[in-house]
Amino acid sequence: MIAWLSPDPDSFEPACQRFAHEHYRLTAGATNGADLAVIDLRKRVWSPRVASRLAAFARTSAPEAGIVFIGPIDLAFAERANLRRTAELALVGDDLAPAVEACRQKLRIRNVAEETGERLKSVAALTRLSQFPPIDTSPEPPSVLVAGSPGRDALAAIAAASSVASVCEAALSAGQAMAALETGLYDCAVFLPNGAGDPLLALARAMRRHARLRNVPAIVISDPSLREPPSNCEQMACAHAADDLPSRIQILTRRARLLAAMRRFLSACAGDGVRDRISGAFTPAFFGQHAERIFARSAQTGRVLSLIGVRIAKSPGDSFDAASVRVQTQAAQLVNRVTRAEDCVGRVAQDTFVVMTAATAEADAEIAARRIGGVIANTMFRSRCDRRVFPVATATAVIERRPKERLEEALARVLASLKAATPKAAER
């Protein structure tokens, strides 16, 4: 839930529709328990004191909520700097896409950080040995790649990035930029597309799905009228690049390094009693202990929480054992790869897994369940002697935690729904 604070009452309905398109729910005014507060300053003569008072009022109403300011594109540099000292700032024109992206990034950071803290508490509470990597980041200056056609804007971006980067290199096309990024030598990418059809925008969108590039922050410097900017990038006006680009590169790079470190911790957290050695999923004991902690936090904050049940079954007409150790190990690895690092995958039976997705509504969990089922059903597994390949069928079920519902009750519901679900296999 996102609280919308604006002196313009007519701005709420269009904002509500725009955020609803991205599956976010807005409420008018500061609300207790809001996940985020968006303060609209586009039609207000404001001062730093006014902005600070609005942010303080939002934090008083919802202490755990993040703050995002929305301002017009023509804000002066001093005004932009003052607002960014207090909270995140999104500069928007007719379209609220930059504001939606700022909220999405804010919520992602919060979810990963909260899960890291709760996972660390659960691991520390165990009486057995556990292994996890340290959560640390590099203090080195970032290395930056600037990609775009030669021109005044490109030269200004290179000059601005060079002031804070240890290495700043340039690429003239999307092909050169992709080849350079795949080397893994850059901490941040700056794109200067010529228009809506520029391949650089497609490259920026593809970075989110690339295993090596998803942790590299991207900044798109373009005309504010650009439609459908990449949802995983920060958009910046050409006129603001000289002043804002150095500080944004530093902030985004530090944030990306911290997020990558937390995700490494979440993915590598293991040890005796933490993860099942056969499947790689969390053990029932650790999953139950950690789930109790997440359920308690959901009850405290009022945030949604969903459970996804996954059952591996034998494909019709196949004589191979779908419950074998090898199949279960490969299936668990696929589930872990498809889900997010902040999701918790536990093995509750020989052929049954439960994925706990915090701060996720049932509709979004349904999408994740279809993705999990589709990946497993369309993966061919090998027999023990590698003589032939065969598919397995997958059944999935999704439930959203009800108010005041305990872990045992939610698990019973998802397992009952999973038992009634019909396993599906890919056609061969």
C-alpha positions in Angstrom: 0.0 0.0 0.0 1.4 3.4 -1.0 0.2 6.7 0.6 -0.3 9.6 -1.8 0.2 13.1 -0.4 -0.6 16.0 -2.7 -2.1 19.5 -2.4 -3.8 18.9 -5.7 -6.9 16.7 -5.1 -7.3 16.1 -8.8 -4.0 14.3 -9.0 -5.0 11.3 -7.0 -7.3 9.6 -9.5 -4.8 9.6 -12.5 -2.0 8.5 -10.1 -4.3 5.7 -8.8 -4.8 4.4 -12.3 -1.2 4.6 -13.3 0.0 2.8 -10.2 -2.8 0.2 -10.5 -1.5 -0.6 -13.9 1.7 -1.8 -12.1 -0.3 -3.6 -9.4 0.3 -1.0 -6.7 -2.6 0.3 -4.5 -2.7 4.0 -3.6 -4.5 5.6 -0.7 -5.1 9.3 -0.3 -3.3 10.9 2.6 -0.8 9.4 5.2 -2.0 6.0 6.4 -0.7 4.0 9.3 0.9 0.8 7.9 1.7 2.2 4.5 4.7 0.6 2.8 5.7 3.9 1.0 4.7 7.5 1.0 4.7 9.5 -2.2 4.8 13.3 -1.8 3.7 15.2 -4.9 5.4 18.6 -5.1 4.6 19.4 -8.8 2.0 22.1 -8.1 3.3 23.6 -4.9 5.5 26.5 -4.1 7.8 24.7 -1.6 10.9 25.2 0.4 13.3 22.8 2.1 11.5 23.3 5.4 8.1 22.4 3.8 9.6 19.3 2.2 11.1 18.3 5.6 7.8 18.8 7.4 5.9 16.7 4.8 8.4 13.9 5.1 8.3 14.1 9.0 4.5 13.9 8.9 4.6 10.8 6.6 7.1 9.1 8.8 5.1 9.9 11.9 2.0 8.2 10.3 4.0 5.2 9.0 7.4 5.0 10.7 8.6 2.1 8.5 7.5 3.6 5.2 10.0 5.0 2.7 9.6 8.4 1.2 9.6 9.4 -2.5 9.2 13.0 -3.7 7.7 13.8 -7.1 8.8 17.0 -8.6 8.6 18.8 -12.0 11.4 18.3 -14.5 12.4 22.0 -14.4 13.5 21.9 -10.7 16.7 23.8 -10.2 19.8 21.9 -9.1 19.8 23.3 -5.6 16.2 22.2 -5.2 16.9 18.7 -6.5 19.9 18.4 -4.1 17.8 19.5 -1.1 15.1 17.0 -1.8 17.5 14.2 -2.3 19.1 14.8 1.1 15.7 13.9 2.6 14.4 11.1 0.4 14.3 9.7 -3.1 13.3 12.1 -5.8 11.5 11.3 -9.1 11.3 14.0 -11.8 8.2 13.5 -13.9 6.4 15.1 -16.8 3.1 14.0 -18.1 3.8 10.3 -17.3 4.3 9.0 -13.8 6.6 6.2 -15.0 9.7 7.5 -13.3 7.7 7.8 -10.0 6.5 4.2 -10.3 10.0 3.0 -11.0 11.4 4.9 -8.0 8.7 3.3 -5.8 9.5 -0.2 -7.2 13.2 0.2 -6.5 12.5 1.5 -3.0 10.3 -1.5 -2.2 12.8 -4.0 -3.7 15.6 -2.6 -1.5 13.4 -2.8 1.5 12.3 -6.4 0.9 15.8 -7.6 0.3 17.1 -5.8 3.4 14.3 -7.0 5.6 14.7 -10.6 4.4 18.5 -10.4 5.0 18.0 -9.2 8.6 15.4 -11.9 9.3 17.4 -14.6 7.7 20.5 -13.6 9.7 18.4 -13.8 12.9 17.1 -17.3 12.0 20.6 -18.5 11.2 22.1 -17.0 14.4 19.3 -18.7 16.5 20.4 -22.2 15.3 22.5 -24.2 17.7 24.3 -25.9 14.8 27.2 -24.7 12.6 26.1 -22.5 9.7 28.0 -21.0 6.8 27.2 -17.7 5.1 29.4 -15.1 3.3 30.0 -11.7 4.9 27.9 -8.8 3.8 30.5 -6.3 2.7 31.0 -3.9 -0.2 34.0 -2.5 -2.1 35.0 1.1 -1.3 36.7 1.5 -4.7 35.4 4.2 -7.1 33.0 2.8 -9.8 34.0 2.0 -13.3 31.5 3.5 -15.8 30.5 2.7 -19.4 28.9 5.5 -21.4 27.1 4.4 -24.5 25.6 6.6 -27.2 26.1 8.4 -30.5 28.9 11.1 -30.5 27.6 14.6 -29.7 27.4 17.3 -27.1 25.3 15.2 -24.7 27.7 12.3 -24.8 30.7 14.5 -24.2 28.9 16.1 -21.2 28.1 12.6 -19.8 31.6 11.4 -20.2 33.0 14.5 -18.5 30.6 14.2 -15.6 31.1 10.4 -15.1 34.9 10.8 -15.3 34.9 13.1 -12.3 33.9 10.2 -9.9 34.8 7.1 -11.9 38.1 5.1 -11.7 37.6 4.1 -15.3 35.2 5.8 -17.8 35.0 4.3 -21.3 32.6 5.0 -24.2 30.7 2.8 -26.7 29.2 4.2 -29.9 26.5 1.6 -30.4 24.4 -1.0 -28.6 26.5 -3.8 -30.0 29.7 -2.3 -28.6 28.0 -1.6 -25.3 26.8 -5.2 -25.0 30.2 -6.6 -25.8 31.8 -4.2 -23.2 29.3 -5.0 -20.5 29.7 -8.7 -20.9 33.3 -8.4 -19.8 32.1 -7.6 -16.3 34.5 -4.7 -15.8 31.9 -2.0 -15.2 29.9 -1.0 -12.1 27.5 1.4 -13.8 26.2 1.9 -17.4 25.0 5.3 -18.8 22.9 5.1 -22.0 22.1 8.0 -24.3 19.5 6.8 -26.8 18.5 8.8 -29.9 14.8 7.9 -29.6 12.2 5.4 -28.7 13.4 2.8 -31.1 17.1 3.0 -30.2 18.6 -0.5 -29.5 20.2 0.9 -26.4 16.8 0.9 -24.7 16.4 -2.8 -25.6 19.8 -3.4 -24.1 18.9 -1.6 -20.9 15.7 -3.7 -20.6 17.6 -6.9 -21.2 20.2 -6.2 -18.5 17.5 -7.0 -15.8 17.3 -10.6 -17.1 21.0 -11.1 -17.6 22.7 -13.1 -14.8 25.9 -11.0 -15.0 24.3 -7.6 -15.7 21.3 -7.6 -13.4 23.4 -6.0 -10.6 24.8 -3.2 -12.8 22.7 0.0 -12.4 21.8 1.8 -15.6 21.0 5.4 -16.2 19.1 6.5 -19.3 19.8 10.1 -20.3 17.1 11.2 -22.8 14.4 13.7 -23.6 11.8 13.7 -20.8 9.1 13.0 -23.4 10.6 9.6 -24.1 7.8 7.0 -23.9 8.1 3.7 -22.2 11.5 4.1 -20.7 13.1 0.9 -19.3 11.5 0.0 -16.0 14.8 -1.1 -14.4 16.7 2.1 -15.1 16.8 5.6 -13.7 15.8 8.2 -16.3 17.6 11.6 -16.3 17.0 14.7 -18.5 19.9 15.8 -20.7 19.9 19.2 -19.1 20.5 17.6 -15.6 23.4 15.3 -16.6 26.3 17.6 -15.9 25.0 18.4 -12.3 23.3 15.2 -11.3 25.2 12.4 -13.0 28.3 12.2 -10.7 26.3 11.9 -7.5 23.7 9.5 -9.0 26.5 7.2 -10.3 28.0 7.1 -6.8 24.7 6.5 -5.0 23.4 3.9 -7.4 26.7 2.0 -7.5 26.9 1.8 -3.7 23.3 0.7 -3.5 23.9 -2.0 -6.2 27.0 -3.3 -4.4 25.1 -3.6 -1.1 22.1 -5.3 -2.8 24.4 -7.7 -4.5 26.1 -8.5 -1.2 22.8 -9.1 0.5 21.6 -11.3 -2.4 24.8 -13.3 -2.2 24.2 -13.9 1.5 20.6 -15.0 0.9 21.6 -17.4 -1.9 24.7 -18.8 -0.2 23.3 -19.1 3.4 23.8 -22.8 4.2 25.2 -25.2 6.7 24.2 -28.2 8.9 20.5 -27.9 9.6 20.0 -24.9 7.2 19.8 -26.4 3.8 18.9 -30.0 2.7 22.0 -31.6 1.3 20.1 -33.6 -1.3 17.8 -31.0 -2.8 19.5 -27.7 -1.8 16.3 -26.3 -0.4 15.9 -25.2 3.2 15.3 -28.0 5.7 11.8 -28.3 7.3 13.2 -27.3 10.7 14.9 -24.1 9.5 12.0 -23.3 7.1 9.5 -23.5 9.9 11.6 -21.4 12.3 12.2 -18.7 9.7 8.6 -18.8 8.4 7.4 -18.2 12.0 9.6 -15.1 12.1 8.3 -13.8 8.7 4.7 -14.5 9.6 5.1 -12.5 12.9 6.5 -9.6 10.9 3.6 -9.8 8.4 1.2 -9.6 11.4 3.0 -6.7 12.9 3.3 -4.6 9.7 0.0 -5.7 8.0 1.9 -6.6 4.8 0.7 -9.4 2.5 2.5 -12.7 2.4 1.9 -15.6 0.0 2.9 -19.3 -0.1 3.5 -21.3 -3.3 3.3 -25.0 -3.1 5.2 -27.1 -5.7 4.8 -30.9 -6.1 6.9 -33.0 -8.5 5.1 -36.0 -10.0 5.8 -38.7 -12.5 4.8 -37.7 -16.1 2.0 -39.8 -17.5 3.3 -42.7 -19.5 6.8 -42.6 -18.0 8.3 -45.4 -16.0 11.1 -43.3 -14.4 10.8 -42.4 -10.8 10.1 -38.6 -10.5 10.8 -38.8 -6.7 14.4 -39.9 -7.1 17.2 -38.0 -5.4 18.6 -36.8 -8.7 15.3 -35.4 -10.0 14.5 -33.8 -6.7 17.9 -32.1 -6.6 17.6 -30.8 -10.1 14.0 -29.6 -9.5 15.0 -27.8 -6.3 17.9 -26.1 -8.2 15.4 -24.9 -10.8 13.0 -23.5 -8.2 15.8 -21.6 -6.5 17.0 -20.2 -9.9 13.5 -19.1 -10.9 12.6 -17.5 -7.6 14.1 -14.3 -6.1 16.9 -14.3 -3.7 14.6 -12.9 -1.0 12.1 -15.8 -1.4 12.5 -18.8 0.9 12.3 -22.3 -0.6 11.7 -25.1 1.8 11.3 -28.8 1.3 8.4 -30.1 3.4 8.2 -33.6 1.9 10.1 -35.9 -0.4 8.5 -34.5 -3.5 6.9 -31.2 -2.2 8.4 -27.7 -1.8 6.9 -24.6 -0.4 8.1 -21.1 -1.5 7.4 -18.3 1.0 7.2 -14.9 -0.8 7.1 -12.0 1.6 5.4 -8.7 0.6 3.8 -10.4 -2.3 0.0 -10.5 -3.1 -1.7 -13.6 -4.4 -2.0 -12.3 -8.0 1.8 -11.8 -8.2 2.5 -15.1 -6.5 0.3 -16.8 -9.2 2.6 -15.4 -11.8 5.6 -16.7 -10.0 3.9 -20.1 -9.6 3.2 -20.4 -13.3 6.8 -19.5 -14.0 8.1 -22.2 -11.6 5.7 -24.8 -13.0 6.5 -23.9 -16.6 10.3 -24.1 -16.1 10.2 -27.5 -14.4 7.6 -28.9 -16.8 9.6 -27.9 -19.8 12.9 -29.1 -18.5 14.1 -32.6 -19.6 15.7 -34.7 -16.8 18.2 -37.5 -17.4 18.0 -41.1 -16.2 20.5 -42.5 -13.8 22.8 -43.8 -16.6 22.2 -40.7 -18.8 20.8 -43.0 -21.5 17.6 -41.0 -22.1 15.9 -37.9 -21.0 12.3 -37.6 -19.7 10.0 -34.8 -18.4 8.3 -34.6 -15.0 4.8 -33.3 -14.2 4.4 -30.3 -11.8 1.5 -29.2 -9.7 1.4 -25.8 -8.1 -0.9 -24.0 -5.6 -0.9 -20.5 -4.3 -2.5 -19.0 -1.1 -2.3 -15.6 0.5 -2.0 -15.3 4.2 -5.3 -14.3 5.9 -5.4 -11.8 8.7 -4.3 -13.4 12.0 -3.6 -16.7 10.2 -0.8 -18.8 11.7 1.9 -20.7 9.9 0.4 -24.1 10.5 -3.0 -23.0 9.1 -1.5 -21.4 6.0 0.7 -24.5 5.3 -2.4 -26.8 5.7 -4.3 -24.7 3.2 -1.5 -24.6 0.6 -0.9 -28.3 0.9 -4.6 -29.1 0.7 -4.8 -27.0 -2.5 -1.7 -28.7 -3.8 -3.1 -32.1 -3.2 -6.2 -31.2 -5.2 -4.2 -29.7 -8.1 -3.6 -31.8 -11.2 0.0 -32.2 -12.2 0.9 -30.9 -15.7 3.7 -31.9 -18.0 5.1 -30.4 -21.1 4.0 -32.0 -24.4 6.6 -34.0 -26.1 
